[in-house]
Amino acid sequence: MTSFRSAVAGGAALAALWAPSLAIITLFGASAGYAQDARRGASPRDLPRPGYDRQPIRVGPTEVRIDLDMSALYDTNVYATSRDASDDVAIYAEPKVQIDLRGANTQIHGEAYAEARRFVDTTRENATSFGGALSAQLNPGKAHNLSTEIRYDRAIESRADPEARASILLRPRKIDIFAGEVNYGFRGSRIGLDLTGGVQKSDYLDPNEGDRDFTMFRGSARVTWRPAAPVALFTEAYINRRNFRTAVDVSGFNRDASTYGVLAGVSREISGRLTGRLGAGIFRFDPDDKQIASYSGLGFNGDITWTPRPRTMMTAQFFRGDVATARIGSTGRTDTRIAWNLQQEVRHNLLLYGRAGWTRTRYRGVGSDKLNTITVGAEVEYLISRRLSFFTGVDYSNRSSDDPLREFSRARFQAGVRTRF
C-alpha cells in the first residue's frame, strides 16, 4: 500500500494494471469555480487549492518540502503464500525530504526518504528501506537540454516478487541499488533528438543471493518528426547489457546477456487534454551462454495521460519486453504490463486516487510457466489543513500460475495521517 501511495502521488506512475474509469469520472466531477480556471495537465494534487495550498520552506531560491506519513496497515497474507496465509498488522513511518533549486537555465532536485515497518506478530518481516537521489537539468539554449540523475536505494524484496527465493523462515532480502543516467535532448521546429545512457548496479546483501548481483548498462536514441503540432512520429533504438557478478548462477548458467530493440510510434506532446507516447517494435535477447537460446519478440512501451477536466487526471502505461531473471532453471523472462492510474479531486479538500492493472510474467526454459497478476486499489485523502491530512486506502492482488504453489491472493487495508511542511 505504501508503494501505491508513492506511485499515485506523482500522477504518472504506472503500477501494473488496467480497469474502466468512466463510472468513477461520472460520479466524481471536478470542483466548480476556481477549478475551471486551473491549468490543465498538472497533477490534481499540485493544483491551486486556496486554504490548503502547501507552503514549502524557502531559503532564497531554494525550496524545501518535508513529509511524514504515519499509518497502520492490515495485511491478510503477509508472506504472499498460496495456502495457510498469515495475517498481521504493521505500523509504518515514512519521512521524506525534497529540495529544489531553480535558476534561470538550471534546475536541481534532491530528495531523501526512509520507510520503517514494524509488525505486531510476524516480526521477522520488520524492515527499513531508505534512499536518495540528486538530479539536475540544464537548458543552455531554447532547443537544447541536458539532464542527469544519480540515486541510491536500499530496497527490501517483496514476498510477492516472482524471483524471490527466501523462505518465510528467513528475513526478506535487502538489496542495494545504485543508478545513474544522463540525457541530451534537442528540439527543432520539426526534428527532435534524445540520447540517453545509464547504468544500474544491484547488490543483494545476503551472500546466498550473490549470483543475482548484476550491473546493467543501457542506452537509447530517439528521433522525432513533427509533421504538424501537436502530433509527432518517432523511432527509437535501444540496447541493454547485463553483466552478472558470478560466472554462473545456481542453475549453472552464465546470465550475462544483451538485449537490442527498436520501437516506432506516435506521441502527442502539446495538448491540454492528452499527452504521451506509445511505440511498438521488436526486441532480440542475445545471451552469452550457448546453453541459453536467443529469443526475439514483440515489444512495446509508452504512457498516455488524459486530463478530461482540470481536476481529473488519468494515466495509462504499457510495456512488453525482456526482463532480467536468475530464477532456477529458467533461461529467460518476458513481462507484459498494462497499468491505469487515476487522480481526482472529489471536493475542495477531498482527493481520490485509484489504480488497476494486469501483469503477465512468462518464463522460458525448464520449469517455464506463466504468472498473471491482477491488482486494484484506491485511496482517499482528506485535507484537514495545509499541513495535515488523513488518508485511508485498500488494495487487492491476485496471482494465478501454471504452478499452484506460486499463486496467492492478498488484501491490504491502511489508514494514517500525513504531515507536510
N, C-alpha and C positions, 0 to 999 in steps of 0.2 A: 504494500500500500504506500509506503513511503516513496518508493521509486515512481509510483503512479503520480504522486503529488508533484514531484520534481519534473516529471515529463509534461504534465498539462500546464504547469506554470509558464513555460516558455511559449506555448501556443503552437509550436511546430514540431514537437517531439513525436516520435512515431513508435508506438508500442508494438503491437503485433496483430491487429485485427480489424474487422470491418463490421458495421452494423448500420441499419437505416436510421435516419435522423429527422425525417420530415415531421414526424409527430412531435418530437421534442421542440423543434423550432416553432411549430404552430402553437404549442402550449405556452412557451415562454418567449414572448416577443420582446424586442428591445425597449428600453425605457424611453419615455417621451421627453419632449423639451430639449434640454441641452444635449441629450444623447444623439439627437438627429444632426447636430452640428459637429459632432466629433469626427476626427479624421479616420476614414476607413483604412483598413489594412493593419492597424495596430492591435495588439492583444487587448481584449476587453478588460483584463486585469490592470493594464497600464494606461487606459484612457482616463481623462479628467473625471473626477468624482468629488465635487465640492463637499467639504466637510469630512471626507475620508481619504483625501489625497495623501499619499505618502510624502513625508518631509525628510529627505535624507540629510545627513550631516555634511556640511560644506566647509571646506578649508581651502580658501582661494579657488582655483579652478578644479580642485579635487572634490569628488562626491563619494561619500561613504554610506553604504547601506548594511545594516546589521539585522539578521533574522534569527529567531529562536522558536522552534516548534517543540512542544511537549505533548505527548499523546500516549494513549493506551490502545493496544491492538489485540484483538482476539482472533486466533488462527485455529481453524478446525482441523488442519493437517500440517503440523509443523515440519515434518520430515518429507512431505510430498510422496507418501507411500501409497501403494495400490490396495493395501489391506491394513487392518489394525491401526488406523490413524490415531495419532496423539494430538490432542488439542491443548492449548495453553494461552495465557495472557502474557504479553510483553509490554514493557514500558520503554518508550523511545524518547531520546533527547537529541535534537538536531540543530546545532548552531551553524550559521553561515555568515561570512563577511565578504562584501564586494566593494571594490574601489575602482572608480573611473576617473580618468584624467583626459580632458578634451582640449586640444589646441586647434589652431587654425587649419592645419593639414594632418594632424595626428590624433589618434585615439588610443589610449592604453587602458586595458582592463585587467584587474587581478581579482582572484577570489580564493577563499579557503573555506573548507567545510569539514564537518565531522558528523557521524551518526553512531550513537551508542544505544544498544538494545540489551535489555535485561529481562529474562523470562522468570516467571514465578516458580515453575516446577522444572522445566527442561533447561536447566542452567548450562548444560553442555552447548547450547545454541547461543549463549551470550557472546556478543562480538562488538567490536568497534571498528568502523571504517572511517577513513579520512582522506583528504587530498587537497590539491590546489592547482591553479592554472594562472598563467600570465600570457596575455595576448596583446598584440599591437597592430594598428592599421595606419598606413602612411599613404597619403594621396598627393604625390608630387606634382600632378597635373590633372586637368579635368578628365583626361582619357585614361589615366594610369592609376593603379592602386596596388599596394604591396601589403600583405598581411602575414602574420606569423603567430604561432601559439606553441607553448610548451606546457605540459601538465604531468602531474603525478597523482596516482590514486592507489590507496591501499584498499583493495576490494575484498569482499567476502563472497565466496562462491555460493550461489543459490542451491538449495537442495533440489530444486526443480530443473536445474541445468542438465540436459541430456548427456553431457560429458562428465558429470560428477561421478567420482569413484568412491569417495569417502563413505565408510559405513556409518550408520546412525549412532554407533557406539563411539565414534570419533568426532572431534570438533570439526566444523566446516573449514574448508581450506582457505588460507589467506593468500592473496595474490598482490604483488607489487607490479604496477603498470606504469611505465614511463612512455610518453609520446611527445612527438614534435612534428610540426607541419609548417610549410611556407607556401604562399600562393602569390602569383603575379597575375593581374588582370588588366586587359586593355579593352576599352570600349570606344570604337569608332562609330561613325554615323550609320554604317551598315554592317561592319565586320567587328566581331569581338573575339578575344583570345584569353583563355585561362590555362595557366600552367601550375600544377600542384605537385609537391613532393612531400613525403612524410615517412616517419619511422615510428615503430611501436615495439616495446620490449615487455614481454610478460614473464614474470618470475614467480613461480609457486614456492612459498616459503618451506613447505613440507618436503624433506628430501625424497620421500617416496613418490613425489609427483615431478621429479626432476626431468623426466622425459617429455613433460608437457611445456617446459620452458622454451620460448622461441622469440626470435626477433623478426619483425615484418617490415620490409621496405616497400613503399608504394609510390607510384607516380601516375599522373594523368595529364592529358592535353585535350582541351575542348575548343573547337572553333564554332562560332555562332554567326549566322547570317540573318539580318533583319530586313526582309523584303518590304515590310510595312508594319509600323508600330500598331499594336503592342505585341504582335506575334513574331516569333523568331524560330529559326530552324538551327539545329546543332548536330555536330558529330563529335564523339568523344572516344579516345583510345586510352586504355589504362593497362597497367601491369602491377601485380603484387608478387613479391618474393618473400617466402617464409624459410628461415633457417632455424632449425631446432638445435638446442644446446647439446643433446646427446646424439651419438652416431646412429643409434637405433633405439626404438621405444620398446615397451614390454612385449609387443607383438613381434618384434624382430624386424620392423620396418624402419627405413630411413624416411622420415616425414618431410624432408626438405622438398620444396616444390615451387613452381612459378605458375601464375595464372595470368593469361592475357585475355583482353576483351575489347570489343568495340560496340558502342551504342550510337543510335541515331534517333532523333526525336524532335519534339516541339516544346517551346517554352513561351510563357506569357509573362513578361517582366514588368509591364507598365499598365496597371489596371487597379481601380478602386475596389473591385469585387473579386477578381480572380487572378491569382498569380501562381507560379510554379513551373515545373518542367517534368517531362516524362519521356524516357528513352528506352528503346528495346534493341537487342542485338544478340550476339553470340559471345561465349567465352570458351577458353581452352585451358584445361587443367593439365599441367605437364610436370609429373613427379620425377625426382632424380632416381628413385629406386625402381629398377626394372621389374620388381615383383608387383608393382602397382601400375595398373593400366591407365593410360592417358584418357581424358574424357572431355567431350565437347557438349555444350548445352545451350539452351535459350537463357538469356539474361535480360533483366530489365531493372530499372532503378528510377526513382523520381518521387516528387511530392507535389501536391496541389493544395492550395489554401483558398477557400471560398469565404467571403465576408458578405453575406446577403443583406445584413443590416450593420450599422456601426457597432452594435454591442453583441454581435453574434459572429463567431469565427469557427470554421471547421477546417481541419487539415487531414489529408489522407496521404499515406506513404505506401509505395510499392517497391518490392525488392525480390529478385531471384538471382542467385549466384553461388559460387563456390565458397565454402566456409572451412576454416581450419578444423581438423579433428585429430585426436590422438586416442580415440575410442578403440579398445582392444578388439582386433580382428577386422576392423573397418578400414577400407582403402581410400575412402573419400566421403564427402558430405556436401549436399546441396540443400540450401534453405530457400523457401518461398515465404514471404511475409507480406501481409496486407494489413494496414492499420488505419484506424479512424479516430479522430480526436475532436472534441467539442469544447468550446468556451462560450459561456452565455451569461450575460447579466440579466438576472430574473427581476430584481428590484435594485434600487439605488445602492443598497448595501448588502445585497444577497447575490452571490455568484455560484454558478453551476458549472462543473467540469464533468465530462463523460468520455469514455473510450470504449472501443470494441475492436476485436480483431481476430486474425487467424494466422497461425504459423505451421508450415509443414517442413519437417526435417527428414530428409531421405538419405540414408546411409548406403554406401556401396561396399561390396566385399563380403567376406564370411560373416554370417550373422547379421546381414543387412536387413534393415526394417524401416518402416515409415512411422513417424510420430506426428500426430495432428493435435495442436493445442489451440483451444478457444478460450478467450479471456474477455470479460466485460467488467466495467467498473464505473462508479460515479462518486462524486464528492460535492458537497455543498459547503460553502464558506459564508459565514455571517459576520460582517464587519461591525464590531461594537464601537470602535473609534478608529482614527487614522493609525493608531499604534497597536491595536489589539483586535483579534478576530477569533471566532470559534469555528472549527471545522469538523465534519463527520463524513465518513465515506464507507463504501463497501466494494469489494471486488471478488470475482469468482473466476476460477481457472479449471479447465478440464482437459486432460490429455488422453488420447486414445493411441494405441500402438499395436503392431503385429505381435509384440511380446506383452502379455497381460501384466507381467511384473513391472513394466515401465509405465503403466497407466496410473493416473491419480486424478482426484478432484479436490478442490480446496476453496474455501470461502474465508475471507478476512474482513473484519469489521473494526473500524478505528474511529476514535474521537479525541480531540485535543484542542489546545489553544496555540495561537501563533502571535508572536510579538515582532514588531518591526520598527526600526529606527533609521 
